[in-house]
């Protein structure tokens, strides 16, 4: 199933619940099939890598990777009030579909 994610790459979001509650970051990637988004600096885990013959990790070691987080746990940050807001859609005067903040009704830049 492919979920409708209203967040886009480069959006600034705040985490609403969990270990990283209150922290903000930029969306690095969206995963519509998993209903998750990857946020910069949020949900960073350490992973052990076996040595491989490729150039990437010849000795192996422990690396830090950013794992996706559920999209329901994050909300778009409104730039004027710095508060989280849900995202809705309306049509502008030209008939184009635009994203708007549910908190104020202003258009998402």
Backbone as XML, in Angstrom:
<?xml version="1.0"?>
<chain id="A" units="angstrom">
  <residue number="1" name="UNK">
    <atom name="N" x="0.839" y="-1.185" z="0.000"/>
    <atom name="CA" x="0.000" y="0.000" z="0.000"/>
    <atom name="C" x="0.888" y="1.254" z="0.000"/>
  </residue>
  <residue number="2" name="UNK">
    <atom name="N" x="0.517" y="2.225" z="-0.794"/>
    <atom name="CA" x="1.247" y="3.491" z="-0.857"/>
    <atom name="C" x="0.433" y="4.543" z="-0.103"/>
  </residue>
  <residue number="3" name="UNK">
    <atom name="N" x="1.065" y="5.148" z="0.910"/>
    <atom name="CA" x="0.391" y="6.146" z="1.739"/>
    <atom name="C" x="0.598" y="7.545" z="1.168"/>
  </residue>
  <residue number="4" name="UNK">
    <atom name="N" x="-0.363" y="8.435" z="1.412"/>
    <atom name="CA" x="-0.264" y="9.821" z="0.985"/>
    <atom name="C" x="0.473" y="10.597" z="2.068"/>
  </residue>
  <residue number="5" name="UNK">
    <atom name="N" x="1.714" y="10.966" z="1.784"/>
    <atom name="CA" x="2.512" y="11.729" z="2.735"/>
    <atom name="C" x="2.504" y="13.189" z="2.298"/>
  </residue>
  <residue number="6" name="UNK">
    <atom name="N" x="2.053" y="14.058" z="3.201"/>
    <atom name="CA" x="1.916" y="15.476" z="2.864"/>
    <atom name="C" x="3.201" y="16.257" z="3.082"/>
  </residue>
  <residue number="7" name="UNK">
    <atom name="N" x="4.223" y="15.599" z="3.620"/>
    <atom name="CA" x="5.517" y="16.245" z="3.813"/>
    <atom name="C" x="6.385" y="16.011" z="2.595"/>
  </residue>
  <residue number="8" name="UNK">
    <atom name="N" x="7.274" y="16.955" z="2.320"/>
    <atom name="CA" x="8.180" y="16.833" z="1.187"/>
    <atom name="C" x="9.620" y="16.975" z="1.667"/>
  </residue>
  <residue number="9" name="UNK">
    <atom name="N" x="10.529" y="16.612" z="0.802"/>
    <atom name="CA" x="11.954" y="16.741" z="1.081"/>
    <atom name="C" x="12.271" y="18.207" z="1.367"/>
  </residue>
  <residue number="10" name="UNK">
    <atom name="N" x="13.166" y="18.453" z="2.304"/>
    <atom name="CA" x="13.611" y="19.790" z="2.721"/>
    <atom name="C" x="12.606" y="20.522" z="3.629"/>
  </residue>
  <residue number="11" name="UNK">
    <atom name="N" x="11.466" y="19.909" z="3.972"/>
    <atom name="CA" x="10.543" y="20.523" z="4.933"/>
    <atom name="C" x="11.152" y="20.453" z="6.325"/>
  </residue>
  <residue number="12" name="UNK">
    <atom name="N" x="10.931" y="21.480" z="7.142"/>
    <atom name="CA" x="11.374" y="21.470" z="8.534"/>
    <atom name="C" x="10.238" y="20.930" z="9.385"/>
  </residue>
  <residue number="13" name="UNK">
    <atom name="N" x="10.528" y="19.870" z="10.142"/>
    <atom name="CA" x="9.501" y="19.224" z="10.963"/>
    <atom name="C" x="9.963" y="19.154" z="12.413"/>
  </residue>
  <residue number="14" name="UNK">
    <atom name="N" x="8.984" y="18.996" z="13.325"/>
    <atom name="CA" x="9.252" y="18.811" z="14.743"/>
    <atom name="C" x="8.683" y="17.447" z="15.140"/>
  </residue>
  <residue number="15" name="UNK">
    <atom name="N" x="9.399" y="16.741" z="16.026"/>
    <atom name="CA" x="8.952" y="15.430" z="16.495"/>
    <atom name="C" x="7.955" y="15.643" z="17.630"/>
  </residue>
  <residue number="16" name="UNK">
    <atom name="N" x="6.782" y="14.990" z="17.524"/>
    <atom name="CA" x="5.702" y="15.195" z="18.483"/>
    <atom name="C" x="5.738" y="14.213" z="19.645"/>
  </residue>
  <residue number="17" name="UNK">
    <atom name="N" x="6.293" y="13.008" z="19.436"/>
    <atom name="CA" x="6.286" y="12.009" z="20.499"/>
    <atom name="C" x="7.484" y="11.095" z="20.379"/>
  </residue>
  <residue number="18" name="UNK">
    <atom name="N" x="7.793" y="10.429" z="21.499"/>
    <atom name="CA" x="8.886" y="9.468" z="21.510"/>
    <atom name="C" x="10.162" y="10.035" z="22.100"/>
  </residue>
  <residue number="19" name="UNK">
    <atom name="N" x="11.249" y="9.316" z="21.883"/>
    <atom name="CA" x="12.558" y="9.651" z="22.446"/>
    <atom name="C" x="13.061" y="11.022" z="21.997"/>
  </residue>
  <residue number="20" name="UNK">
    <atom name="N" x="12.731" y="11.415" z="20.786"/>
    <atom name="CA" x="13.234" y="12.671" z="20.203"/>
    <atom name="C" x="12.203" y="13.796" z="20.249"/>
  </residue>
  <residue number="21" name="UNK">
    <atom name="N" x="11.217" y="13.708" z="21.141"/>
    <atom name="CA" x="10.136" y="14.691" z="21.230"/>
    <atom name="C" x="10.676" y="16.108" z="21.390"/>
  </residue>
  <residue number="22" name="UNK">
    <atom name="N" x="10.159" y="17.034" z="20.577"/>
    <atom name="CA" x="10.548" y="18.438" z="20.652"/>
    <atom name="C" x="11.701" y="18.824" z="19.751"/>
  </residue>
  <residue number="23" name="UNK">
    <atom name="N" x="12.410" y="17.842" z="19.193"/>
    <atom name="CA" x="13.541" y="18.158" z="18.335"/>
    <atom name="C" x="13.071" y="18.446" z="16.910"/>
  </residue>
  <residue number="24" name="UNK">
    <atom name="N" x="13.780" y="19.337" z="16.238"/>
    <atom name="CA" x="13.432" y="19.678" z="14.867"/>
    <atom name="C" x="14.534" y="19.238" z="13.918"/>
  </residue>
  <residue number="25" name="UNK">
    <atom name="N" x="14.162" y="19.058" z="12.660"/>
    <atom name="CA" x="15.129" y="18.683" z="11.638"/>
    <atom name="C" x="14.496" y="18.755" z="10.269"/>
  </residue>
  <residue number="26" name="UNK">
    <atom name="N" x="15.335" y="18.607" z="9.243"/>
    <atom name="CA" x="14.848" y="18.645" z="7.868"/>
    <atom name="C" x="14.555" y="17.239" z="7.380"/>
  </residue>
  <residue number="27" name="UNK">
    <atom name="N" x="13.511" y="17.109" z="6.572"/>
    <atom name="CA" x="13.168" y="15.823" z="5.977"/>
    <atom name="C" x="14.200" y="15.523" z="4.889"/>
  </residue>
  <residue number="28" name="UNK">
    <atom name="N" x="14.870" y="14.377" z="5.025"/>
    <atom name="CA" x="15.881" y="13.957" z="4.059"/>
    <atom name="C" x="15.236" y="13.114" z="2.963"/>
  </residue>
  <residue number="29" name="UNK">
    <atom name="N" x="14.283" y="12.254" z="3.361"/>
    <atom name="CA" x="13.610" y="11.378" z="2.393"/>
    <atom name="C" x="12.240" y="10.994" z="2.913"/>
  </residue>
  <residue number="30" name="UNK">
    <atom name="N" x="11.334" y="10.708" z="1.991"/>
    <atom name="CA" x="10.015" y="10.183" z="2.352"/>
    <atom name="C" x="9.912" y="8.757" z="1.850"/>
  </residue>
  <residue number="31" name="UNK">
    <atom name="N" x="9.194" y="7.925" z="2.599"/>
    <atom name="CA" x="9.008" y="6.518" z="2.244"/>
    <atom name="C" x="7.515" y="6.216" z="2.223"/>
  </residue>
  <residue number="32" name="UNK">
    <atom name="N" x="6.828" y="6.488" z="1.095"/>
    <atom name="CA" x="5.370" y="6.345" z="1.034"/>
    <atom name="C" x="4.876" y="4.912" z="1.237"/>
  </residue>
  <residue number="33" name="UNK">
    <atom name="N" x="5.663" y="3.913" z="0.868"/>
    <atom name="CA" x="5.214" y="2.527" z="1.043"/>
    <atom name="C" x="5.278" y="2.103" z="2.509"/>
  </residue>
  <residue number="34" name="UNK">
    <atom name="N" x="6.141" y="2.727" z="3.289"/>
    <atom name="CA" x="6.283" y="2.398" z="4.709"/>
    <atom name="C" x="5.548" y="3.376" z="5.620"/>
  </residue>
  <residue number="35" name="UNK">
    <atom name="N" x="5.035" y="4.488" z="5.081"/>
    <atom name="CA" x="4.390" y="5.566" z="5.833"/>
    <atom name="C" x="5.372" y="6.195" z="6.836"/>
  </residue>
  <residue number="36" name="UNK">
    <atom name="N" x="6.633" y="6.371" z="6.391"/>
    <atom name="CA" x="7.680" y="6.921" z="7.245"/>
    <atom name="C" x="8.447" y="8.018" z="6.513"/>
  </residue>
  <residue number="37" name="UNK">
    <atom name="N" x="9.131" y="8.863" z="7.301"/>
    <atom name="CA" x="10.027" y="9.875" z="6.747"/>
    <atom name="C" x="11.361" y="9.786" z="7.475"/>
  </residue>
  <residue number="38" name="UNK">
    <atom name="N" x="12.432" y="10.114" z="6.772"/>
    <atom name="CA" x="13.748" y="10.170" z="7.381"/>
    <atom name="C" x="14.065" y="11.630" z="7.666"/>
  </residue>
  <residue number="39" name="UNK">
    <atom name="N" x="14.357" y="11.931" z="8.945"/>
    <atom name="CA" x="14.621" y="13.302" z="9.369"/>
    <atom name="C" x="16.081" y="13.404" z="9.806"/>
  </residue>
  <residue number="40" name="UNK">
    <atom name="N" x="16.746" y="14.461" z="9.346"/>
    <atom name="CA" x="18.156" y="14.689" z="9.632"/>
    <atom name="C" x="18.403" y="14.832" z="11.138"/>
  </residue>
  <residue number="41" name="UNK">
    <atom name="N" x="19.275" y="13.983" z="11.692"/>
    <atom name="CA" x="19.636" y="14.059" z="13.101"/>
    <atom name="C" x="18.667" y="13.398" z="14.054"/>
  </residue>
  <residue number="42" name="UNK">
    <atom name="N" x="17.589" y="12.800" z="13.546"/>
    <atom name="CA" x="16.587" y="12.141" z="14.380"/>
    <atom name="C" x="16.647" y="10.639" z="14.137"/>
  </residue>
  <residue number="43" name="UNK">
    <atom name="N" x="16.557" y="9.852" z="15.213"/>
    <atom name="CA" x="16.563" y="8.387" z="15.144"/>
    <atom name="C" x="17.865" y="7.860" z="14.541"/>
  </residue>
  <residue number="44" name="UNK">
    <atom name="N" x="18.986" y="8.378" z="15.031"/>
    <atom name="CA" x="20.302" y="7.937" z="14.571"/>
    <atom name="C" x="20.710" y="6.719" z="15.386"/>
  </residue>
  <residue number="45" name="UNK">
    <atom name="N" x="21.044" y="5.631" z="14.691"/>
    <atom name="CA" x="21.432" y="4.380" z="15.350"/>
    <atom name="C" x="22.813" y="3.956" z="14.875"/>
  </residue>
  <residue number="46" name="UNK">
    <atom name="N" x="23.476" y="3.149" z="15.709"/>
    <atom name="CA" x="24.774" y="2.621" z="15.348"/>
    <atom name="C" x="24.586" y="1.221" z="14.798"/>
  </residue>
  <residue number="47" name="UNK">
    <atom name="N" x="25.322" y="0.911" z="13.738"/>
    <atom name="CA" x="25.190" y="-0.384" z="13.078"/>
    <atom name="C" x="26.585" y="-0.952" z="12.840"/>
  </residue>
  <residue number="48" name="UNK">
    <atom name="N" x="26.746" y="-2.233" z="13.157"/>
    <atom name="CA" x="28.021" y="-2.901" z="12.929"/>
    <atom name="C" x="28.086" y="-3.379" z="11.481"/>
  </residue>
  <residue number="49" name="UNK">
    <atom name="N" x="29.180" y="-3.058" z="10.810"/>
    <atom name="CA" x="29.369" y="-3.432" z="9.411"/>
    <atom name="C" x="30.516" y="-4.432" z="9.324"/>
  </residue>
  <residue number="50" name="UNK">
    <atom name="N" x="30.265" y="-5.543" z="8.644"/>
    <atom name="CA" x="31.323" y="-6.529" z="8.417"/>
    <atom name="C" x="32.306" y="-5.983" z="7.389"/>
  </residue>
  <residue number="51" name="UNK">
    <atom name="N" x="33.555" y="-6.419" z="7.480"/>
    <atom name="CA" x="34.506" y="-6.017" z="6.441"/>
    <atom name="C" x="34.073" y="-6.578" z="5.093"/>
  </residue>
  <residue number="52" name="UNK">
    <atom name="N" x="34.167" y="-5.752" z="4.052"/>
    <atom name="CA" x="33.814" y="-6.228" z="2.718"/>
    <atom name="C" x="34.899" y="-5.830" z="1.724"/>
  </residue>
  <residue number="53" name="UNK">
    <atom name="N" x="34.847" y="-6.445" z="0.569"/>
    <atom name="CA" x="35.892" y="-6.208" z="-0.423"/>
    <atom name="C" x="35.684" y="-4.898" z="-1.182"/>
  </residue>
  <residue number="54" name="UNK">
    <atom name="N" x="34.521" y="-4.301" z="-1.050"/>
    <atom name="CA" x="34.262" y="-3.033" z="-1.719"/>
    <atom name="C" x="35.080" y="-1.919" z="-1.075"/>
  </residue>
  <residue number="55" name="UNK">
    <atom name="N" x="35.169" y="-0.809" z="-1.734"/>
    <atom name="CA" x="35.952" y="0.325" z="-1.246"/>
    <atom name="C" x="35.289" y="1.015" z="-0.051"/>
  </residue>
  <residue number="56" name="UNK">
    <atom name="N" x="33.990" y="0.771" z="0.140"/>
    <atom name="CA" x="33.250" y="1.518" z="1.148"/>
    <atom name="C" x="33.721" y="1.219" z="2.578"/>
  </residue>
  <residue number="57" name="UNK">
    <atom name="N" x="33.761" y="-0.064" z="2.983"/>
    <atom name="CA" x="34.159" y="-0.451" z="4.341"/>
    <atom name="C" x="35.122" y="-1.636" z="4.302"/>
  </residue>
  <residue number="58" name="UNK">
    <atom name="N" x="36.379" y="-1.402" z="3.923"/>
    <atom name="CA" x="37.318" y="-2.524" z="3.850"/>
    <atom name="C" x="37.669" y="-3.121" z="5.216"/>
  </residue>
  <residue number="59" name="UNK">
    <atom name="N" x="37.661" y="-2.290" z="6.303"/>
    <atom name="CA" x="37.969" y="-2.824" z="7.632"/>
    <atom name="C" x="36.701" y="-3.185" z="8.412"/>
  </residue>
  <residue number="60" name="UNK">
    <atom name="N" x="35.542" y="-2.750" z="7.923"/>
    <atom name="CA" x="34.317" y="-2.931" z="8.700"/>
    <atom name="C" x="34.219" y="-1.831" z="9.737"/>
  </residue>
  <residue number="61" name="UNK">
    <atom name="N" x="33.526" y="-2.097" z="10.839"/>
    <atom name="CA" x="33.442" y="-1.115" z="11.912"/>
    <atom name="C" x="32.010" y="-0.773" z="12.271"/>
  </residue>
  <residue number="62" name="UNK">
    <atom name="N" x="31.881" y="0.245" z="13.103"/>
    <atom name="CA" x="30.562" y="0.686" z="13.562"/>
    <atom name="C" x="30.270" y="2.039" z="12.924"/>
  </residue>
  <residue number="63" name="UNK">
    <atom name="N" x="29.135" y="2.125" z="12.232"/>
    <atom name="CA" x="28.754" y="3.379" z="11.588"/>
    <atom name="C" x="27.428" y="3.862" z="12.156"/>
  </residue>
  <residue number="64" name="UNK">
    <atom name="N" x="27.167" y="5.149" z="12.002"/>
    <atom name="CA" x="25.888" y="5.724" z="12.440"/>
    <atom name="C" x="25.025" y="5.970" z="11.222"/>
  </residue>
  <residue number="65" name="UNK">
    <atom name="N" x="23.793" y="5.445" z="11.263"/>
    <atom name="CA" x="22.851" y="5.671" z="10.169"/>
    <atom name="C" x="21.562" y="6.265" z="10.729"/>
  </residue>
  <residue number="66" name="UNK">
    <atom name="N" x="20.851" y="7.022" z="9.898"/>
    <atom name="CA" x="19.584" y="7.623" z="10.293"/>
    <atom name="C" x="18.450" y="6.739" z="9.800"/>
  </residue>
  <residue number="67" name="UNK">
    <atom name="N" x="17.647" y="6.251" z="10.738"/>
    <atom name="CA" x="16.526" y="5.378" z="10.397"/>
    <atom name="C" x="15.259" y="6.220" z="10.219"/>
  </residue>
  <residue number="68" name="UNK">
    <atom name="N" x="14.307" y="5.724" z="9.417"/>
    <atom name="CA" x="13.039" y="6.455" z="9.242"/>
    <atom name="C" x="12.199" y="6.468" z="10.522"/>
  </residue>
  <residue number="69" name="UNK">
    <atom name="N" x="11.330" y="7.461" z="10.630"/>
    <atom name="CA" x="10.416" y="7.604" z="11.764"/>
    <atom name="C" x="8.997" y="7.678" z="11.201"/>
  </residue>
  <residue number="70" name="UNK">
    <atom name="N" x="8.017" y="7.214" z="11.963"/>
    <atom name="CA" x="6.627" y="7.250" z="11.511"/>
    <atom name="C" x="6.205" y="8.682" z="11.212"/>
  </residue>
  <residue number="71" name="UNK">
    <atom name="N" x="5.475" y="8.867" z="10.121"/>
    <atom name="CA" x="5.057" y="10.202" z="9.701"/>
    <atom name="C" x="4.055" y="10.805" z="10.688"/>
  </residue>
  <residue number="72" name="UNK">
    <atom name="N" x="3.335" y="9.971" z="11.443"/>
    <atom name="CA" x="2.371" y="10.477" z="12.420"/>
    <atom name="C" x="3.054" y="11.099" z="13.636"/>
  </residue>
  <residue number="73" name="UNK">
    <atom name="N" x="4.338" y="10.824" z="13.821"/>
    <atom name="CA" x="5.074" y="11.362" z="14.961"/>
    <atom name="C" x="5.715" y="12.716" z="14.678"/>
  </residue>
  <residue number="74" name="UNK">
    <atom name="N" x="5.611" y="13.207" z="13.444"/>
    <atom name="CA" x="6.208" y="14.493" z="13.097"/>
    <atom name="C" x="5.153" y="15.434" z="12.538"/>
  </residue>
  <residue number="75" name="UNK">
    <atom name="N" x="5.399" y="16.726" z="12.684"/>
    <atom name="CA" x="4.499" y="17.745" z="12.141"/>
    <atom name="C" x="5.330" y="18.865" z="11.544"/>
  </residue>
  <residue number="76" name="UNK">
    <atom name="N" x="4.810" y="19.483" z="10.516"/>
    <atom name="CA" x="5.477" y="20.587" z="9.839"/>
    <atom name="C" x="5.545" y="21.794" z="10.769"/>
  </residue>
  <residue number="77" name="UNK">
    <atom name="N" x="6.697" y="22.472" z="10.799"/>
    <atom name="CA" x="6.874" y="23.654" z="11.651"/>
    <atom name="C" x="6.461" y="24.884" z="10.862"/>
  </residue>
  <residue number="78" name="UNK">
    <atom name="N" x="5.564" y="25.666" z="11.465"/>
    <atom name="CA" x="5.155" y="26.914" z="10.840"/>
    <atom name="C" x="6.211" y="27.978" z="11.129"/>
  </residue>
  <residue number="79" name="UNK">
    <atom name="N" x="6.764" y="28.629" z="10.096"/>
    <atom name="CA" x="7.898" y="29.532" z="10.312"/>
    <atom name="C" x="7.593" y="30.771" z="11.151"/>
  </residue>
  <residue number="80" name="UNK">
    <atom name="N" x="6.368" y="31.291" z="11.096"/>
    <atom name="CA" x="6.066" y="32.521" z="11.838"/>
    <atom name="C" x="5.944" y="32.265" z="13.335"/>
  </residue>
  <residue number="81" name="UNK">
    <atom name="N" x="5.198" y="31.234" z="13.732"/>
    <atom name="CA" x="4.980" y="30.973" z="15.158"/>
    <atom name="C" x="5.914" y="29.918" z="15.730"/>
  </residue>
  <residue number="82" name="UNK">
    <atom name="N" x="6.667" y="29.229" z="14.881"/>
    <atom name="CA" x="7.592" y="28.155" z="15.282"/>
    <atom name="C" x="6.872" y="27.008" z="15.993"/>
  </residue>
  <residue number="83" name="UNK">
    <atom name="N" x="5.571" y="26.835" z="15.687"/>
    <atom name="CA" x="4.781" y="25.771" z="16.301"/>
    <atom name="C" x="4.419" y="24.727" z="15.250"/>
  </residue>
  <residue number="84" name="UNK">
    <atom name="N" x="4.168" y="23.482" z="15.688"/>
    <atom name="CA" x="3.801" y="22.439" z="14.731"/>
    <atom name="C" x="2.407" y="22.665" z="14.168"/>
  </residue>
  <residue number="85" name="UNK">
    <atom name="N" x="2.237" y="22.281" z="12.912"/>
    <atom name="CA" x="0.953" y="22.442" z="12.249"/>
    <atom name="C" x="0.707" y="21.270" z="11.314"/>
  </residue>
  <residue number="86" name="UNK">
    <atom name="N" x="-0.554" y="20.893" z="11.170"/>
    <atom name="CA" x="-0.900" y="19.864" z="10.198"/>
    <atom name="C" x="-0.926" y="20.506" z="8.810"/>
  </residue>
  <residue number="87" name="UNK">
    <atom name="N" x="-0.979" y="19.669" z="7.791"/>
    <atom name="CA" x="-0.932" y="20.156" z="6.413"/>
    <atom name="C" x="-2.238" y="19.829" z="5.722"/>
  </residue>
  <residue number="88" name="UNK">
    <atom name="N" x="-2.790" y="20.820" z="5.021"/>
    <atom name="CA" x="-3.989" y="20.617" z="4.225"/>
    <atom name="C" x="-3.749" y="21.076" z="2.809"/>
  </residue>
  <residue number="89" name="UNK">
    <atom name="N" x="-4.753" y="20.929" z="1.961"/>
    <atom name="CA" x="-4.641" y="21.338" z="0.569"/>
    <atom name="C" x="-5.814" y="22.226" z="0.188"/>
  </residue>
  <residue number="90" name="UNK">
    <atom name="N" x="-5.532" y="23.252" z="-0.619"/>
    <atom name="CA" x="-6.570" y="24.087" z="-1.226"/>
    <atom name="C" x="-6.128" y="24.408" z="-2.641"/>
  </residue>
  <residue number="91" name="UNK">
    <atom name="N" x="-6.991" y="25.062" z="-3.372"/>
    <atom name="CA" x="-6.622" y="25.495" z="-4.720"/>
    <atom name="C" x="-6.447" y="27.014" z="-4.715"/>
  </residue>
  <residue number="92" name="UNK">
    <atom name="N" x="-5.445" y="27.474" z="-5.443"/>
    <atom name="CA" x="-5.226" y="28.918" z="-5.518"/>
    <atom name="C" x="-6.056" y="29.512" z="-6.646"/>
  </residue>
  <residue number="93" name="UNK">
    <atom name="N" x="-5.883" y="30.812" z="-6.919"/>
    <atom name="CA" x="-6.690" y="31.507" z="-7.930"/>
    <atom name="C" x="-6.477" y="30.950" z="-9.325"/>
  </residue>
  <residue number="94" name="UNK">
    <atom name="N" x="-5.280" y="30.413" z="-9.575"/>
    <atom name="CA" x="-4.978" y="29.847" z="-10.899"/>
    <atom name="C" x="-5.515" y="28.424" z="-11.043"/>
  </residue>
  <residue number="95" name="UNK">
    <atom name="N" x="-6.032" y="27.858" z="-9.944"/>
    <atom name="CA" x="-6.573" y="26.507" z="-9.996"/>
    <atom name="C" x="-5.564" y="25.424" z="-9.652"/>
  </residue>
  <residue number="96" name="UNK">
    <atom name="N" x="-4.398" y="25.835" z="-9.162"/>
    <atom name="CA" x="-3.373" y="24.868" z="-8.775"/>
    <atom name="C" x="-3.585" y="24.409" z="-7.338"/>
  </residue>
  <residue number="97" name="UNK">
    <atom name="N" x="-3.239" y="23.148" z="-7.070"/>
    <atom name="CA" x="-3.351" y="22.588" z="-5.733"/>
    <atom name="C" x="-2.131" y="23.014" z="-4.914"/>
  </residue>
  <residue number="98" name="UNK">
    <atom name="N" x="-2.360" y="23.632" z="-3.743"/>
    <atom name="CA" x="-1.265" y="24.111" z="-2.909"/>
    <atom name="C" x="-1.417" y="23.584" z="-1.485"/>
  </residue>
  <residue number="99" name="UNK">
    <atom name="N" x="-0.281" y="23.400" z="-0.822"/>
    <atom name="CA" x="-0.292" y="22.968" z="0.579"/>
    <atom name="C" x="-0.489" y="24.190" z="1.474"/>
  </residue>
  <residue number="100" name="UNK">
    <atom name="N" x="-1.273" y="24.032" z="2.540"/>
    <atom name="CA" x="-1.508" y="25.121" z="3.489"/>
    <atom name="C" x="-1.350" y="24.588" z="4.914"/>
  </residue>
  <residue number="101" name="UNK">
    <atom name="N" x="-0.971" y="25.500" z="5.831"/>
    <atom name="CA" x="-0.901" y="25.160" z="7.241"/>
    <atom name="C" x="-2.320" y="25.155" z="7.799"/>
  </residue>
  <residue number="102" name="UNK">
    <atom name="N" x="-2.698" y="24.091" z="8.512"/>
    <atom name="CA" x="-4.032" y="24.017" z="9.102"/>
    <atom name="C" x="-4.172" y="25.006" z="10.258"/>
  </residue>
  <residue number="103" name="UNK">
    <atom name="N" x="-3.070" y="25.354" z="10.914"/>
    <atom name="CA" x="-3.109" y="26.248" z="12.066"/>
    <atom name="C" x="-3.527" y="27.658" z="11.672"/>
  </residue>
  <residue number="104" name="UNK">
    <atom name="N" x="-2.980" y="28.180" z="10.548"/>
    <atom name="CA" x="-3.276" y="29.551" z="10.141"/>
    <atom name="C" x="-3.962" y="29.662" z="8.786"/>
  </residue>
  <residue number="105" name="UNK">
    <atom name="N" x="-3.841" y="28.652" z="7.963"/>
    <atom name="CA" x="-4.401" y="28.714" z="6.625"/>
    <atom name="C" x="-3.476" y="29.323" z="5.598"/>
  </residue>
  <residue number="106" name="UNK">
    <atom name="N" x="-2.251" y="29.691" z="6.013"/>
    <atom name="CA" x="-1.302" y="30.269" z="5.078"/>
    <atom name="C" x="-0.689" y="29.194" z="4.196"/>
  </residue>
  <residue number="107" name="UNK">
    <atom name="N" x="-0.215" y="29.625" z="3.042"/>
    <atom name="CA" x="0.375" y="28.701" z="2.075"/>
    <atom name="C" x="1.774" y="28.266" z="2.514"/>
  </residue>
  <residue number="108" name="UNK">
    <atom name="N" x="2.090" y="26.988" z="2.297"/>
    <atom name="CA" x="3.428" y="26.464" z="2.619"/>
    <atom name="C" x="4.377" y="26.894" z="1.508"/>
  </residue>
  <residue number="109" name="UNK">
    <atom name="N" x="5.481" y="27.521" z="1.885"/>
    <atom name="CA" x="6.459" y="27.990" z="0.887"/>
    <atom name="C" x="7.315" y="26.846" z="0.399"/>
  </residue>
</chain>
